[in-house]
């Protein structure tokens, strides 16, 4: 008995030391932590000045173990570090913007100082490099690239061909070169310095136990792993399930700022064509119909910003598994990263991000911030391939889990913040200014790009992009996933990236 008591005391001591180390570890988070924020005030290179404040809110908890260091909904304060304005287009062809968010407010009497830089603007046509957001070239559009390439064929003089002049007059559509982000824009930050103190320690209450979730395993294993195209080609992976009524599903995505897709029609074709010419967003861009066990989706949702090529989107099917007491809706979610004209598929084809688990986390994060999530559990599927391809040959990687999201009546974390950024419009200056700037930028682009040297470079870039998007060889099956498990870190509506 003494030996057993001694062993128990020794284990208790080791456990206490181990948990104490974990608690100390939470006092200092290393640099490189990701933070998702949402703008609550607009920002643009046209009107912003260096030093101007920028306001946002945190859309997911920053955690360490079971402690919340920065709670979701915390106001984030930033500043404009630098900006480059296009103006008339004489000096600069593209815009640039550098933001730094350095303060989080936990309570009226408690703030946290941190150092971050911007890593990504969700679904933006602009790209981020070393923390600086770089704007688009107004001539770098679908019609602009055609114009630049056709200009080599008839003559060496870019303004002597009547056909190209007529073309420019027919399609006087160019994207706004200034950077503008309305309220509701999602931005991913990364901390550049360690967080040396724990500002708030809230221990999460996990009310749902593994035993309560075990019935999930029975019906999750009944869900088909993939959806197919109308030609019965394997397409996206099923990676989400929602438990709740149809009204709850619809209300949740509306509250999170998502949109239904328009049906394919002449009207949607015109909208899509304009978005391609203007390099802008189309919040209701049509989706190709996919099938689950031969049945088309019951609903679809998507979220975009200012790019027709980039969007979060998913399709949802009603599923009636044996033993379920509530309606279940299964979903396949992916993130579109590019849209290209494909001769093989006779139209525009979207390429998707290979890490589809990130898109699964995006959906959960949005719904959680909208206050529509009661709890989340991850259920693994035995024998599920963790690496595969979609219908167009894009690589897809996953941990093989389905995230089961129990919905509730939405209670937004920040009720006054509109998550739908697609309704905002931005037109700096009057019509005369925008027309003259467009002509200056077009002339400037033709001078720099309508030559044989740039033509060779452009052809090489097209070849490299084509090779990058060649269908990949069929990957070998991934490791067999263990039987159903629940991720306790996602209980009570908490989401991870």
Secondary structure, 3 states (H helix, E strand, C coil): CHHHHHHHHHHHHHHHHHHHHHHHHCCCECCCCEEEEEECCCEECCCCCCCCEEEEEECCCEEECCEEEECCCCEEEEEEEEEECCCCCCCCCCCEEEEEEEEEEEECCEEEECCEEEEEECCCCCEEECCEEECCCCCCCHHHHHHHHHHHHHCCCCCCCHHHHHHHHHCCCCCCCCCEECCCCEEEEEECCCECCCCCCEECCCCCCHHHHHHHHHHHCCCCCEEECCCCCEEEECCEEEECCHHHHHHHHHHCCCECCCCCCHHHHHHHHHHHHHCCCCCCCCCCCCEECCEECCEEEEECCCCCCCEEEEEEEEECCCCCCCCEEEEEEEEEEEEEEECCCCEEEEEECCEHHHHHHHHHHHHHHCCCEEEEEEEECCCCCCEEECCCCCEEECCCEEEEEEECCCCCCCCCCCCCHHHCCCCCCCHHHHHHHHHHHHHHHHHHHCCHHHHHHHHHHHHHHHHHCCCCCCCCCCCCCCCCCCCHHHHHHCCCC
